[in-house]
Amino acid sequence: MVLLTVAYVFNFVDRYILSLLVEPIKADLGLTDTQMALLIGPAFAVLYGVAGLPLGWLADRGRRTLILGSGVALWSMATAASALARSYGQLFLARVGVGVGEATLNPCALSMISDSFPPERRGRPIAFFTGAQSIGAGLAALGGAAILAWAASMEKLELPLLGEVQAWQFTFVVVGLPGLLLALLLLIAREPARQERAAASTGATMTSTLAYLWQRRGTYLSFVAFPLVMTTVAYSQSFFAAMYMRTWDWPLQKYALWSGLALIIIGPITVNTAGWICDRLLKRGAMDGPVRVMQAGSLLLILFGIASPLMPSGELAFAVWLFNLVGMSTVSASAPIAMLNIAPATMRGQFTAIFYMITSLGGLLIGPTAVGLLSDFIFGAQGLTYATAVVPALFGLPVLLLAGFTRRRYLAEHGRARA
């Protein structure tokens, strides 16, 4: 659990660090908001989502520690390689490499956690693991700001083999290389025994898994809509550092410090509380308990996601955003708990891969891209506040109408899964 959670921290540090560097990269490479949105979202997301499917299939059959250790090594080297970028195309390719490497994590990790704990005790371990999202994002903000501040105090920065580099390039190297040590630890880690021998030897085919999901498409599509909105809103906020700088003249270090502390403190508390609540509800016989928790979090993240950018001051906007953060962390913890409780043992790796393909790929493609397009073509560069407020309203409010239908279908599917 410790190794998997640390891997997830590194995962989000390497994924999130680009969001902190939007303004310096734009200035150095002469890019638009739309181009930065494509780097944050589609460049990372397309192969991240597509590679997850075969990796999920492999996680149901192969040695998961080997798959994951190799993935950590790949995404760490790709993050460091971003420092070599001298053009938009080179940086785009580096982000693609990060996405492919990070696609190994969730199918392997959630499969290993499921094999290490019985269903009624999975809530807290999964929440503990999920808490790494906010810790990783927080560390990226705090560490990235510290590195940038230190780099700004230097007359020039030089790295072996690379020569003189910009502060943002130096940041990629410092953030990326430590992951290679973690990759080594994972490669030699113990592989948990699978709960069902059939899963280790045969597993379900991808065809049978997709057929299983298609037969239950109403249940799974309505269910996945909620975490999909969460990731869409979360990734649309990749422009928050730029928004606070442009709209309220916050220095980058101020935003990074405040957001980093909030992510590190509030995120883990919320996800572990949500996991504990899910376990309590399941023990009391509320089989749709994790879905109820997920929907409550969705309500928070949508309403406060709309309100936060529209506040008259940066301080008030940040205070309102804290409630949005509680909602996002709640959904992050409860959605995989609910998903694993209706996933057949021989399909868990593939279920996880498909779940994260839809939520991550959809969120990364829609969220930042929508903000970039709205900023460049509708509201203007100074209208990031409106662009980031439109996204949760446009994509989130309709999904809330599915709440009752989703709970009913989930309960019916849970009954079939237990039978």
matplotlib code that plots the C-alpha trace (Angstrom):
import matplotlib.pyplot as plt

x = [0.0, 2.8, 4.6, 1.5, 0.5, 3.9, 3.7, 0.4, 1.9, 4.7, 2.0, 0.2, 3.3, 4.5, 1.0, 0.2, 3.5, 2.8, -0.3, 1.9, 4.2, 1.6, 2.6, 6.5, 6.2, 3.7, 6.1, 9.2, 7.8, 5.2, 2.1, -1.6, -4.0, -5.4, -2.0, -1.3, -4.7, -3.7, -0.5, -2.3, -5.1, -5.1, -1.3, -1.3, -4.8, -5.1, -2.5, -3.1, -6.6, -5.9, -2.9, -4.9, -7.0, -4.2, -2.5, -5.7, -5.9, -2.2, -2.8, -5.4, -2.7, 0.8, 3.1, 1.7, 4.7, 6.8, 4.3, 3.9, 7.7, 8.3, 5.5, 7.0, 10.4, 8.8, 6.8, 9.7, 12.1, 9.4, 8.9, 12.6, 12.8, 10.4, 13.4, 14.9, 12.0, 12.9, 9.6, 5.9, 6.1, 8.9, 7.0, 3.9, 5.8, 7.2, 3.7, 2.6, 5.3, 4.2, 0.6, 1.7, 3.8, 1.0, -1.5, 0.1, -0.8, -4.5, -5.2, -2.3, -2.7, -6.5, -6.2, -3.5, -5.5, -8.6, -6.6, -5.2, -8.5, -12.0, -14.9, -16.1, -12.6, -11.6, -13.0, -10.2, -7.3, -8.7, -9.3, -5.7, -4.4, -6.7, -5.5, -2.2, -4.0, -4.2, -0.9, 0.8, -0.9, -0.1, 3.6, 3.8, 2.5, 4.7, 7.8, 7.4, 7.0, 10.0, 12.1, 11.0, 11.7, 15.1, 15.8, 14.7, 17.3, 20.1, 21.8, 21.7, 20.9, 23.1, 22.6, 25.1, 24.8, 22.0, 23.9, 22.0, 18.2, 15.2, 13.6, 10.7, 13.1, 15.1, 11.8, 11.0, 14.4, 14.1, 10.6, 11.1, 14.3, 13.5, 10.8, 13.5, 14.4, 10.7, 10.6, 13.4, 11.6, 8.4, 10.3, 11.6, 8.4, 6.3, 3.3, 0.1, -1.6, -4.8, -8.0, -9.2, -6.9, -8.9, -8.1, -4.4, -4.4, -7.3, -8.8, -11.7, -11.0, -11.4, -14.2, -16.1, -15.5, -16.8, -19.8, -20.5, -20.4, -22.5, -25.3, -25.3, -24.6, -27.4, -26.0, -22.4, -22.9, -25.0, -22.6, -19.4, -21.0, -20.4, -16.6, -16.3, -17.8, -15.3, -12.3, -13.6, -14.0, -10.6, -8.6, -10.4, -8.8, -5.4, -5.7, -6.3, -2.7, -2.9, -6.3, -5.2, -2.2, -4.2, -7.4, -6.3, -2.5, -1.5, 2.2, 2.7, 4.4, 1.3, -1.1, 1.1, 1.6, -2.1, -3.3, -0.5, -1.3, -5.0, -4.5, -2.1, -4.3, -7.9, -7.5, -6.3, -8.6, -11.6, -10.8, -10.1, -13.3, -15.2, -13.7, -14.6, -18.2, -18.4, -17.3, -19.7, -22.6, -21.8, -21.5, -25.0, -26.4, -26.6, -25.2, -25.6, -23.7, -20.6, -22.8, -24.7, -21.3, -20.2, -23.3, -23.1, -19.5, -20.7, -23.2, -20.5, -17.9, -20.4, -22.0, -18.8, -16.9, -19.3, -19.2, -15.5, -14.1, -16.9, -16.0, -14.9, -11.5, -8.9, -9.1, -12.9, -12.6, -10.0, -12.2, -15.1, -12.9, -12.1, -15.6, -15.1, -12.0, -13.9, -16.4, -13.7, -11.9, -15.1, -15.9, -12.3, -12.5, -16.0, -16.3, -13.6, -15.0, -18.4, -17.0, -14.9, -17.9, -19.7, -16.7, -16.2, -12.9, -11.7, -12.3, -11.1, -8.0, -9.9, -12.8, -10.4, -8.6, -11.9, -13.2, -10.0, -9.9, -13.4, -13.0, -9.4, -9.5, -12.8, -11.8, -8.4, -9.9, -12.9, -11.8, -8.6, -9.5, -12.9, -11.2, -8.5, -11.0, -13.4, -10.5, -9.0, -12.2, -15.0, -14.0, -10.5, -7.3, -8.5, -11.8, -10.4, -12.8, -15.8, -14.3, -13.6, -17.0, -18.8, -17.3, -18.9, -22.2, -22.3, -21.2, -22.2, -25.7, -27.3, -25.6, -27.2, -30.5, -29.3, -28.9, -32.0, -31.8, -28.1, -28.8, -31.6, -29.6, -26.5, -28.5, -29.9, -26.4, -25.0, -27.6, -26.8, -23.0, -23.5, -25.7]
y = [0.0, 2.4, 1.8, 2.0, 5.3, 6.8, 5.8, 7.6, 10.7, 10.7, 10.1, 13.3, 15.3, 14.6, 15.0, 18.3, 20.1, 21.3, 23.2, 25.3, 26.2, 27.4, 31.1, 30.6, 28.0, 30.2, 33.1, 31.1, 29.1, 31.7, 29.5, 30.2, 29.0, 26.5, 25.0, 24.8, 23.1, 20.5, 19.8, 19.5, 17.3, 15.5, 15.1, 13.2, 11.7, 9.9, 7.2, 7.2, 6.0, 3.7, 2.0, 1.4, -1.3, -3.7, -2.9, -3.8, -7.1, -7.7, -6.8, -9.6, -12.1, -10.9, -9.8, -6.4, -5.1, -5.6, -3.8, -0.9, -0.5, -0.3, 2.3, 4.5, 4.4, 5.4, 8.4, 9.6, 9.7, 11.4, 14.1, 14.7, 14.7, 17.6, 19.7, 19.0, 20.5, 23.4, 23.5, 22.8, 19.5, 18.2, 19.0, 17.4, 14.1, 14.2, 14.5, 11.5, 9.5, 10.6, 9.4, 6.0, 5.4, 6.5, 4.2, 1.3, 2.6, 2.3, -1.2, -2.7, -0.9, -1.3, -5.0, -5.5, -3.6, -5.7, -8.9, -7.7, -6.7, -8.2, -6.1, -4.7, -3.4, -2.0, 1.5, 2.9, 1.3, 2.7, 6.1, 6.0, 5.3, 7.9, 10.5, 10.5, 12.5, 15.7, 15.1, 14.7, 17.8, 19.7, 18.7, 19.7, 23.1, 23.6, 22.0, 23.6, 27.1, 26.6, 25.4, 28.3, 30.8, 29.4, 29.4, 33.0, 34.0, 32.5, 34.4, 31.4, 27.7, 25.0, 21.2, 18.5, 17.7, 20.2, 23.4, 26.6, 26.0, 28.0, 27.7, 25.6, 23.1, 22.8, 22.0, 19.1, 17.5, 17.9, 16.5, 13.6, 11.9, 10.7, 8.4, 6.1, 5.0, 4.3, 2.2, 0.0, -0.6, -1.6, -4.0, -5.9, -5.7, -8.7, -9.5, -10.0, -13.4, -13.2, -13.9, -16.3, -18.6, -18.4, -14.7, -15.4, -18.1, -17.4, -14.0, -12.7, -11.7, -8.1, -9.1, -10.8, -7.8, -5.3, -7.6, -7.7, -3.9, -3.5, -5.7, -3.3, -0.1, 1.9, 1.2, 1.8, 4.9, 6.6, 5.6, 6.8, 10.1, 11.4, 10.7, 11.9, 15.3, 15.4, 14.9, 17.3, 20.0, 19.1, 19.3, 22.5, 24.0, 23.4, 27.0, 28.2, 29.4, 31.4, 32.7, 33.9, 35.6, 37.4, 38.2, 39.1, 39.7, 36.9, 35.9, 32.3, 31.5, 32.7, 30.6, 27.6, 27.9, 28.3, 25.6, 23.2, 23.5, 23.0, 20.0, 18.3, 19.0, 18.9, 16.2, 13.3, 14.2, 14.2, 11.0, 9.0, 10.3, 9.3, 5.8, 5.4, 6.5, 4.1, 1.2, 2.1, 2.3, -1.0, -2.7, -1.4, -3.0, 0.2, -1.4, 1.9, 3.7, 4.5, 5.8, 8.1, 9.5, 10.0, 11.9, 14.1, 15.0, 15.7, 18.2, 20.1, 20.1, 21.3, 24.1, 25.5, 24.9, 27.3, 29.9, 30.0, 31.8, 34.3, 35.7, 39.4, 38.7, 36.0, 35.3, 34.8, 32.7, 30.5, 30.1, 29.0, 26.6, 24.7, 23.3, 22.4, 20.5, 18.6, 17.5, 16.4, 14.4, 12.7, 11.6, 10.5, 8.2, 6.8, 6.2, 3.4, 1.8, 1.6, 0.4, -2.5, -3.7, -4.6, -5.7, -9.5, -10.7, -12.0, -8.6, -6.1, -5.0, -4.4, -2.8, -0.4, 0.3, 1.1, 3.2, 5.3, 5.5, 7.0, 9.3, 10.4, 10.5, 12.3, 14.8, 15.6, 16.0, 18.1, 20.1, 22.0, 22.1, 23.7, 26.3, 27.0, 27.4, 29.6, 31.8, 32.2, 32.6, 33.7, 35.5, 36.6, 36.0, 38.0, 36.0, 32.8, 33.3, 32.9, 30.1, 28.0, 28.7, 27.6, 24.1, 22.7, 24.4, 23.0, 19.5, 19.0, 20.3, 17.9, 14.9, 15.7, 14.8, 11.2, 10.7, 8.6, 6.5, 5.7, 4.5, 2.2, 0.7, 0.3, -1.6, -3.9, -4.6, -5.1, -7.8, -9.6, -9.4, -10.9, -13.6]
z = [0.0, 0.8, -2.4, -4.5, -2.8, -3.3, -6.9, -7.2, -5.6, -8.2, -10.8, -9.9, -9.4, -12.9, -14.4, -12.5, -12.8, -16.3, -15.0, -12.7, -15.6, -18.1, -18.0, -18.2, -21.0, -22.9, -22.7, -23.6, -26.5, -27.7, -27.3, -27.0, -24.3, -26.7, -27.4, -23.6, -23.2, -25.8, -23.9, -20.5, -21.9, -25.3, -25.6, -22.3, -22.5, -25.8, -25.4, -21.6, -22.3, -25.2, -23.5, -20.4, -22.2, -23.0, -19.8, -17.9, -19.7, -18.8, -15.2, -15.0, -16.1, -15.6, -12.8, -11.8, -9.9, -13.1, -15.3, -12.8, -12.2, -15.9, -16.2, -13.4, -15.1, -18.4, -17.1, -14.9, -17.9, -20.1, -17.5, -17.3, -21.1, -21.2, -20.2, -23.6, -25.5, -27.7, -29.5, -29.0, -30.9, -28.7, -25.6, -27.0, -27.6, -24.0, -22.6, -24.7, -23.1, -19.6, -20.5, -21.7, -18.6, -16.2, -17.8, -16.0, -12.5, -11.9, -13.4, -11.5, -8.3, -7.8, -8.8, -6.2, -3.5, -4.3, -3.8, -0.5, 1.3, 1.4, -0.1, 3.2, 4.1, 0.8, 1.3, 3.5, 1.6, -1.7, -0.1, 1.3, -2.2, -3.8, -1.3, -3.2, -6.0, -3.9, -2.1, -5.5, -6.9, -3.7, -3.7, -7.4, -6.5, -3.4, -4.8, -8.2, -6.7, -4.5, -7.5, -9.6, -6.8, -6.3, -10.0, -10.4, -7.8, -9.9, -12.7, -14.9, -14.6, -16.2, -16.2, -17.2, -20.9, -21.3, -20.7, -19.8, -19.3, -18.3, -14.9, -16.2, -17.9, -14.7, -12.8, -15.1, -14.4, -10.7, -10.6, -13.0, -12.1, -8.5, -9.9, -11.3, -7.7, -7.0, -10.2, -8.9, -5.6, -7.4, -9.7, -6.7, -4.6, -3.6, -5.9, -3.9, -4.3, -6.3, -4.5, -7.2, -9.0, -12.2, -12.5, -12.3, -15.0, -17.4, -16.7, -18.8, -22.4, -23.4, -25.8, -22.9, -20.7, -23.2, -23.9, -20.2, -20.0, -23.1, -21.7, -18.6, -20.5, -18.8, -15.4, -16.2, -18.4, -15.8, -13.0, -14.8, -15.7, -12.2, -12.0, -15.6, -14.6, -11.6, -13.8, -16.4, -13.8, -12.1, -15.3, -16.4, -13.3, -14.7, -15.8, -12.2, -11.7, -14.8, -13.9, -10.5, -12.0, -14.8, -12.9, -9.4, -9.9, -7.6, -7.9, -9.0, -5.7, -3.7, -5.6, -5.5, -1.7, -0.9, -3.3, -2.4, 1.3, 0.7, -1.5, 1.0, 4.0, 2.8, 0.1, 2.3, 5.1, 2.8, 0.8, 4.0, 5.6, 2.4, 2.4, 6.1, 5.4, 2.5, 4.6, 7.4, 5.0, 3.4, 6.8, 7.7, 4.5, 2.4, -0.8, -2.7, 0.0, -2.1, -4.9, -2.5, -1.2, -4.8, -5.7, -2.6, -3.6, -7.2, -5.9, -4.0, -6.8, -9.4, -7.5, -5.9, -9.2, -10.9, -8.0, -7.3, -10.4, -10.3, -6.9, -6.7, -5.1, -5.3, -1.5, -1.7, -4.8, -3.1, 0.0, -2.1, -4.1, -0.9, -0.9, -4.6, -3.5, -0.8, -3.5, -5.9, -3.2, -2.2, -5.7, -6.2, -3.2, -3.5, -7.3, -7.5, -4.3, -5.9, -9.2, -7.6, -5.7, -8.9, -10.9, -11.4, -10.0, -13.4, -14.9, -12.3, -14.1, -17.3, -15.5, -13.8, -17.1, -18.9, -15.9, -15.9, -19.7, -19.8, -16.8, -17.4, -21.2, -21.2, -18.4, -20.0, -23.5, -22.4, -19.4, -20.4, -24.1, -23.4, -21.2, -23.8, -26.6, -24.6, -23.5, -27.0, -29.0, -26.8, -23.5, -24.4, -22.5, -19.4, -19.4, -17.8, -14.8, -17.1, -19.1, -16.0, -14.5, -17.7, -17.7, -14.5, -15.4, -18.9, -18.1, -14.5, -14.0, -16.4, -14.8, -11.4, -12.9, -13.2, -9.5, -8.7, -11.9, -11.2, -7.6, -8.8, -11.6, -9.4, -6.7, -9.3, -10.7, -7.2, -6.5, -9.8, -9.0, -5.5, -6.9]

ax = plt.figure().add_subplot(projection="3d")
ax.plot(x, y, z, "-o")
ax.set_aspect("equal")
plt.show()
